[in-house]
Amino acid sequence: MNTLTKKEIMFIGFMLFSMLFGAGNLIFPAFLGQAAGENVWQAIIGFIISDAGLAILAFIAIAKSGSFDTLVRRVHPIFALLFPMAIYLSIGPGLAIPRAGSLAFEMGVKPFLSESLASSPIGLILYTIVFFSIVYWFAKSPSKLVDRFGKILTPALLILILIVFIKALFTDLSSFKAASLTYKSNPISQGFLDGYQTMDAICALIYGIVFINIFQRLNVTNQKLQIKYLVIFGIICGLLLSMTYLIIGYLGASASITGQVENGAIVLTTVLQQLFGNGGTIVLGLIFTLACLSVCIGLITSCSQYFNSISPKLSYKKWAILLCIISGFVANLGLSQILKVSVPILGLLYPMAIALIALGLLHDKLPYNNKPVYLVTIIFVGLFSLIEIINSTFLNNSLNHLLSFVPMQTKGFGWLIPGIIGFVVGSCIEKIFVKQHSEVQKAA
């Protein structure tokens, strides 16, 4: 059995940061900063809790469970098949990877193209071919990820962000304006909900398969040591994420923009032009390209290892090629179409993921036969989340009046009470089951 050196621990923690830090981690805190204004620090705290905090808790839950597969199997075999599949498809070729590829083009290349080429689909097609070829080159050898991430991509990305921050400190930017939208009354809870969009808690759940393979390669076989290392990796990653969110939130709040803005990409473009002039477009393009490249490599690696495990007829490399091709195709549908789909999907998956993380952390305190607790809790959270999505997506919010009676619904956490009720009901079912089982044993 081997142990990891401090250098290896640091590089693997850096690798995890790069695997999580993508385009969404740039644009969402930037938009939050601009919209929250004077309430930026409260909103960023909520964002950090939802993003970095939940990612760390997800890693601890996976470490305690042994694997993501073990955790989901505690709910039900059908859930263990469908939920991971939904997660891998949404954070993989169906949503997150194409979103990152599209954003890398929009922010890293499109500003430098001629007007005719920028408006033509040819530009995006050529870019995605090059982009996903680079992604495949990095992802084809998972054993080299630690070196490629920890020694190349992460330091380069962090250095660029720090350069921007230092420049901002010595530049007379505009003062924070008044908070707008929901950030006026509920900055922390709105920041928490914004953290959903990064998908980091879900990604942290499924990245466990990558680290299991790393432990096998490095001959780290002791389970307690693996749990300890996973927690340390999560903490390193969480600290790096928190630092970057504080910087990006500050930059967003400092951007001088009149009126409402549509997204954080516009905010970052504005503030970097204020800091670096025309050179700001180049700096922003480099930051976006590195961030999108890093997260796509991590997701292609994880998804390829997962699909290879359930369908080994295709090798890992063939799955990586296939997922790169599919992701490139979906990326060419356009960023706006991809973003339209993301909100309802995440609104359904995220509450169940949070409930699963909480159950994984509390597992040692649950009844001996804890399947009813897991199953009923997830059913209650999932059904309520599904009703919310149907209401907002298909019914034009016609059920808002009824749903408003649910505590914390107006703050975006209506699923929490159904989850607690499901936990209590599941515990009661377990106690009844244990009581009946003991009576049968006595009678026998």
N, C-alpha and C positions, 0 to 999 in steps of 0.2 A: 504493500500500500504506500502510495506517495502522498506528500503534502505539497501545497502550492507555495511558491515564494511570494514575497510582498510585491515584487515586480509583476509576476503573473497575475496576482489578484487585481492589481491596479489596471493592467491592460484588459483583463476580462471585464472589469467594471466599466471601463471606457468603451469596450465593444458593445455592452448592453445599452449604454447611452446612445451610441450611434444607431443601433438597431431600432431604438424607440423614437429617436429625434428625427422627424421628417418635416415635410412642408406644413402640415397642420400645426406642429409645435412652433412654427414661426408665425403663421398668419392669424391664428386664433388669439394668442396673448397680445399680439399687436392691435388687433381690432378691439379686444377687451380694454386695453390701455386707452385707446382713443375714445371709446364710448363711455368708460367709467370716469375718465378725467380725474377730478379731485378725489374720487373714491377708488383710484386705481389699486392702492395697496390692499384694501379689504378684498376687492375682486380677485386680485392675484393670489391672495391667501386661499380663497375658495378654489381657484384654478389649480394651485399646487396640491391641495388636499385631494382633489378629484383625480388629478393626473399622476403626479409623482407619488403621492401618498397611497393611492389605490394600487399603483404598480408595485410598490414595495410590499404591500400587504398581499398582493397576488403571488409574488415570489415566495413569501413566507408560507402562504397556504399550500402552494405547490410543493415546497420543500418538506412541509409536515406530512403531506399526503404521499409523497414519493414520486408522483407524476400527475399530469393533468388527466390522463385516462383513469387512474384510480379515483380521483376526485369526482369526475362526472358519473362513474359507475355506481357511486353511492346513492345517486338519485334513482336511476332506472336504466336498464340496458338500452331501451329505445332512445332515451335522452342522451345516453353516452354515445350513440351513433349520430343523432340529428344535431345536437348542440355544437359539438366540435366541428362537424361538417359546415354548419352555418357560419361559425366563426372563421374557419379557414377560408371559406369562399368569400366572406365579406372583407376580411383584412388582407385577402390574397388577390386573385385575379378579378374578382367581382367588384371591388371598390377601392381599397386602400392603395394597392400597387398602381393601378391605372391613374388614380388621383394624383399620386406623387409624380408619375411620369408626365402627366399633363401640366402640372404646376411647374415642374422643372423646365419645360418648354416655354410656358407663358412668361416666367420670370427670368430664366437664364439665357434664352436664345431669341425669342420673339422680338424684344425691344431693339435688337441689332439687325433684324432683317428688313429688306425693302418692303414697302407697303403692299405691293402685289404678292410677294412671297409669303408675308405674314398672314394675309387673308386667305391664301390658297391652302387647301388641305395637304398639298405636297410637302410643305415645310414640316408639319407635324409628323407626317408619315416617315420622312427621312430621319427626323430627330429620334423618333421612338425606335427605329431600327438600330441606330447607333447606341442610344441610351441603354436599351435592354440587352444589346450585345455586351456592353461593359458590365452590366449587372450579372449576366451569365458568367463572364470571365471571373468575377470575384466570387460568385456563389458556387461554381463548379467543384471547388475543393474546400469543403467545410473545415477541414483540419487546419487550413491556413487563415481562417477568419480572424483569429485573435491577433496575429501579426498584421494583417491588412487593415483591420479596424483600429486596433489599439495603437499602432505605430504610425498610421498614415491618415486615415479619414477623420477620426475623432480629434486629434491635436490640431489638424488643419481647420476644422470647423470651429473649434473653441477659440483658436487664435483670431480668426476672422471676426467672431462675435465680440471678443474682448477689444479688438481694434476699434470697432464701431462704438462700443461703450465708452472707451477712453476719449475718443474724439468728441462724443456727446457731452462728456463732463467738462470739456474745455471750449464748448461752443455755447453761445447764448441762444438757447432754444426758447420757444414760447412757454409760458407758464401753463399749468394744468387748467383746463376749462371745467365748467360745471358738468356734472354727470348727466348722462342722457339715458333714455330707455329704462329698463328695469334696474340698471345700476344705481339709480337714485335711491330707491327704497330698499332693494335687496341685493347689494353688491356681492356679498359673500356667496349667497345661494346661487345667484346668476353666474358668478365665476365658477362655481362647482359644476353647474350644468354645462358651461362652455368646455370644461375639461373632458366631457364625454367625447367631443368631436375629434380629439387626438387619437382615440382608440387605444391608448397606451395600456390601460388596465387589462383589456382583452388580449392585446399583444403579449403582455407579460405572462398571462396564463398559458399561452401556447408556445412561448419561447423555451419552456422547460425542456422540450425535446432536443433543442440545440445544445443545452448545457449538460444534459445527460450524456450526449455523445462526446462532449469535451472532457467530461470526467472519465469516461471510458478510455479515451485516447491518452489522457495524462495519468491513468491508473490510480485515480482517486476513488477507492472502492468503499470506504467507511461511510455509512449513511449519515451518521451524526456530523461527520466532517463535511459532507456534501450540503447538509442543511445549513451549517454554519457559513460555508462559502456562499451559498445562494443568498442568504440574508445580507452578507457583506457586499456582494455584487449589487443587490437591490439598493442598499444604502448609498453606495458610491454613485450609482446611476441617479437616485433620487436627489442627491445633493447637487449634481451637475445640472439636472433638469430644473431644479428650483432656482439655481443661480441664473440660468439662461432666461427663465420666465420673468424674473425680477428685472433683468436688463431689457428684455423685449417689451415688457409691460411699460417700463419707464420711457422707452423710445416711442411707443405708441401714444402715450399720454402727452409727450412733448411735441408731437407732430402738429404743425400749424395747418389745419384743414378746415375750411368753411363748409357748413352744412353736414348732411349725413354721408357716410361712406358705406360702400357695399361690402367690402371685405378687407381683411388685414393686409393683403398684398398691396393694395393702394396706399394704405397707411405706411408700410415699410418703404415703398417706392418714394413717397413724399419725404419722409424723414431722412432717408439716405441721400436724396438729392439736396436737402437742406444742409447736410453735413459735408458731403463730398462733391457737390455740383454734379456735372454729367458723369464723373467717375463713380458716383454712387450706384448707378445702374449696373456697372461692372461688378462692384463689391457685392451687391444684392444678388446678382446672377450667380456668382461663385458660391455664396452661402446657400442659396436654394438648390443649386445643382448638387453640392456635397451632401446636404441634408436629405434630399430626395433619393440620391444614389445610395446612401447608407441604409435608409429604411427599406428600400426595395431589395437590396441584397439580403438583409436580415429576414424579410418576409418570404422571399423566394426560397431561401435556404430552409426555413422552418416548414413552409408549406410542402416543399419537395420531399423533405424527410417524412412528413406526416403521410402524404399520399403514397409514398414508397412503402411505408409500413403497412398500409391497408391494401395496397395493390402492388406487390413486389414484382409482378411480371414486367413492369416498366422500371428500369434502374433509376437511381437518384438523378443522374445527369439527364436522362430522357425526360423525367418529370420537370426538371429545372428548365429545359428547353421549351417544353410544352407550355408551362406556366408563363414564361417570358413572352411567347408568341401570343397567348390569349390576352395577357395584360396589355401588350402593345396594341392589339386590336381594339380592346375596350377603351384604352386611352384615346384612340382616335375618334371615339364617339363625341368627345368634347367635355371640357371640365364642368360646364354648367349642368349637363345631363347627369354626370357622375355625382355631383354635389346634391342634386335634387333627391337622389335615391338614398343618400347617406343618413339623413335625419331620421326617417321612419325605421330603417334597419337598426341603427344604433339605439333608438328609443325602445326597441323591443329587446335587443340583446344585452344592453348594458345593465339594466336593473337585475336581470337574472345572473349576470356575471358577478355583480356586487354581492348578491345574496349567496352565491356559491362560494365566493371568497370568505364571506363572514362565517358560513357554516364550516368551511375548511379550517379556519382559525379557531373556531369553538369546538372542533371535533372531539377533543379529549374530554370536554365537559358534557357532551351529549349522552343520552341513554345508550345502553350497550348495543341494542339493535336500533341504529339510528336511521334506517332507511325511510320510515314514515315521516320523520322530521325533515329530511332532505327533500323527499318527494312532494309533500304537501306545501312546504314553503315555496319551492320552485313553481309549483302549479299556481298558487295564489298570485305570486309576483308576475309570472308569465301571462296569466289571464288578464290581470289588470293592465299590464303594459300593452297587451294586444288590443284591449278596448280603447285605450288612449290613442294608439296608432290609427285604429279604424276611425275614431272620432275626428282626429286632426287631418287625416289623409283623404278619407272618403266621404265623411258626413259633414264636412265644413264646420266642425266644432259645435254641432247642434246638441251634443250631450254635455256641454260645458256646465250648464246649470246643475245637472244631476251630479256630475263629478266634483263640483265645487264643495259639496258637503263632505267630501273625504278630507280629513286633516292633512295639511301640508301639500295638497294638490296645487294650490296657487303658486307655491314655491318650486314646483316641479318634482316633488318627492311623494306623490300620491301613492306610489307602489309600496312605500315603506310600511304603512299600517297593514295592508293586506299581507305583506311578508311576515310581520310580527304575529298576526292572527294565524297564518299558516304554520308558523313555528310552534305556537301554543297548541293548535289542533293536532299537529303531528306528534307532539310530545304526549298529548292525552291519548291518542291512538296507540302509541307505544306502551304507555302504562297499562292500558286495557289489555293489550296483547300479552304483556308480561304476566299480568294477573291471571288471565285465562290459562296461559301456559303452565303457571305454577299450580293452579287448581287441578289441571289435567294430570300433572305429574303426581300430585298428592293422591288423587283418586286411583291412579295406577299402582 
